[in-house]
Amino acid sequence: MDLGFLILRLAIGVTLMAHGTQKLFGWFGGYGIAGTGPFLEQLGFRPGRLHAALAGIAETAGGLLLAAGLFTPLAAAAVIGVMVVAAVSAHWAKGFFAHNGGFEYPFVLAASALAVAFTGPGALSLDGLLGISWSGISWGLAALLLGFFGGAAELFTRKTAPATSTQQVA
């Protein structure tokens, strides 16, 4: 069972870390802050470079913490928050399915992170090693609420309606 938690955490966490480093450093074919900033400005997030840095930090740090299983509900909240913003600002109008640019991908990442917040990271984690037992209904709900309201707060900073773009940055 603990190996399953490790696999799930690594899949979500490493995916988010890689995605965040695309925004921050341009790694793995990403655009870096200089390229992601203008895209985020098209979505109404100004200044775009600041929002690109914030999204990249949330994805990278949230992914790293989730992969390591450290402060798991906080990591899950970061993932949920950034995926709420991506789903609403860049994908919602395109429907559910990813092949149409929809919100399927951010939804699955957020839901998976939330599941880990409810169940805990398992014994093969830094939380397990340190004796941190932040899991269960209360911690899962806290991660959900913190992530959702954190994402909603970011969405309320938008200055204009989303513009269309051929780039996809989630």
N, C-alpha and C positions, 0 to 999 in steps of 0.2 A: 504494500500500500504506500509506504513512504517513497519508494522508487517512482511510483506514478505521480505523486505530488512534485517530486524533483523534475521529472520530465515535463510536466505541465508548466511549472514555474520557469524552467529554462526556455521552453518554446515561446512563452509569452514575453518573458523578460529580455531574452537576447533579441527577439524581433523588435521590441520597442527600443532597446538600446541602439540597435543598428539604425532604426528609423530616426531616432534623435540625433545620432552622429551625422546622418545625412544633412539634417538642418544646421547643425552647429559647425561642422567641419567640411562638408561636401564629400564625405566618405561614401563608399558603396554607390557611386553614381548620383549622389545627392547634389543639391544646389548651394549648400552652405547658407550662411546667414544672408550674404549679399544677394543670392538668387531667390531664397525663400521669402525674404522680406517683401519684395514687390508683389509676389503672389498673394501674401497675406493682406497687403494693402488693397488689392483688388477685391478681397473678401470683406473689406471694411475695417481691418485691424491696423490702426495707426498709432505710433509709427511701426511700420512693418518689420524693420530689423529688430526692434525690441521684442515684438511678439514672436518673431522667429526664434530669438534666443530663449525666450520663456518656454515656448513649446518644445524646443530642442532639449532644454534642461529638464523639463518635466518628463519627457519621454526617456531620456538617457538615465536620469537618476531613478525614476520610477521603475524602469526596466531593470536596472542594476540591482536595486533593492529587492525587487520581486524575484529575480533570478537567484539571488543569494539567500532569499528567505529571511530578510532582515527588516524588522518593523513592517511586517507584511500588510496590515490594514492601511498604513500610510502609503506604502508603495502602490497598493491596489487603488487607493483614492486618487493618486497622481495619474495612474493609467486611465481610470474612469473619467477623470476631469478632462484630460487632453483628448480622449476619444469622443466625449460628448461634444466638445468644441469642433472637432474634425467632422463628426457625423452631421451636425446641424449646419455648420458654415459651408462645408465643401461637398457634402454628399446627399443630404436629405432630399433636395429637389429632384434628384436623379433616381429616386426609388430605393428599393432594398438591395437589389443584386449588384455585386461588384462589377460584373461585365458591362453594366451600364454606368459605372461610376458611382453606384449607390453606397449606402451606409453599412452593408453587410460586414465588411472587414473591421471597421472600428467597433461595431456592435459585438462581434465575436471576441475581440481583444478585451473590451470592457467587461463583458459577461464572464469571461474566463478569469480575469483578475478578481472580479467580485466573488466568484466561486471559491477562489483561493483564500480570500479574506474571511469567508464564512467557515471554511473547513480548516484553515491554518496551513502553514507551509510544510508540515510533516517534520519528522525527526531529522531528516537530512537537510538541515537548514541552519543558518546562523541563529535564528530565533530559538530553534531546538537546542543548539549547542549552548546558548546563553540562558536557557530556561525561561525565555519570554513566551508566554502562552496567550497571546492576543488573538483569539479566534472565537468563533461561535456567533450566535445571532446578534448579540450587541455589537461586536466588533465588525461583523459584516454590514449591519445597518449603518454603523458609523462611517465605514468606508464608502458605502453607497451615497449617503447624504453629503459627506464632505466632498466626494468626487463630483456628484451632480451639481451641488451648489457652487463649488469652485469653478466648474465648467460654465455654469450659467452666469456667474459673475464676469467671467472673461467674455462671454457672448454679449453681455450688456455693454461692453466697452466699444463694440463695433460702431463705426461712424456712418456707414452707408449700407445700402442693400448689397448683397453679394453680386459680383460681376461674374460673367462666364469666363472660363479659361480652359485651355486644353491640357494644362498641367494638373496633376493630381498630387497633392501633398496632404497626407493625413496625419 
